[in-house]
Amino acid sequence: MKRCLVIDDCEFNRITACKLIDILGLDFEDYENPFDAYEKIADGHYDAILLDWHLENNYTGIDFLKHIRNTEHGRTIPVFIYSAIEGKEGIYKAINGTADGFIPKPITLGKLTENFQAHGLI
């Protein structure tokens, strides 16, 4: 079974995303702090990552994505940034930051399905 990591500092958003991922038939883990999952990411423990744009202490998902991409497994794993940021600027920043997709909040099953299907996860 494919495994997805959800990283978001908001518990409600993590719970919501995990429920949708479960509906899609993927296994999942969630973390509030991205660095708590870093070793598992580097070891290839996940098949995809759903990463919040805004994390704690003015740290962003884009910042953490740079760390992910510096690992061997992180160069190829699909990473989807999700955020309430609206407009093309947010999408551009996520993709330019080497994300594989951008999912607007509130996250929906349709948007998650669309992105995961495009990358062969479901």
Salt bridges, closest charged atoms under 4 A:
ASP8 OD2 - LYS105 NZ 3.21
ASP27 OD2 - ARG3 NH1 2.62
GLU29 OE2 - ARG3 NH2 2.48
GLU29 OE1 - LYS40 NZ 3.12
GLU29 OE2 - HIS45 NE2 3.24
ASP30 OD2 - ARG14 NE 2.95
ASP52 OD1 - LYS105 NZ 2.84
GLU89 OE2 - LYS93 NZ 3.10
ASP100 OD2 - ARG69 NH2 2.70
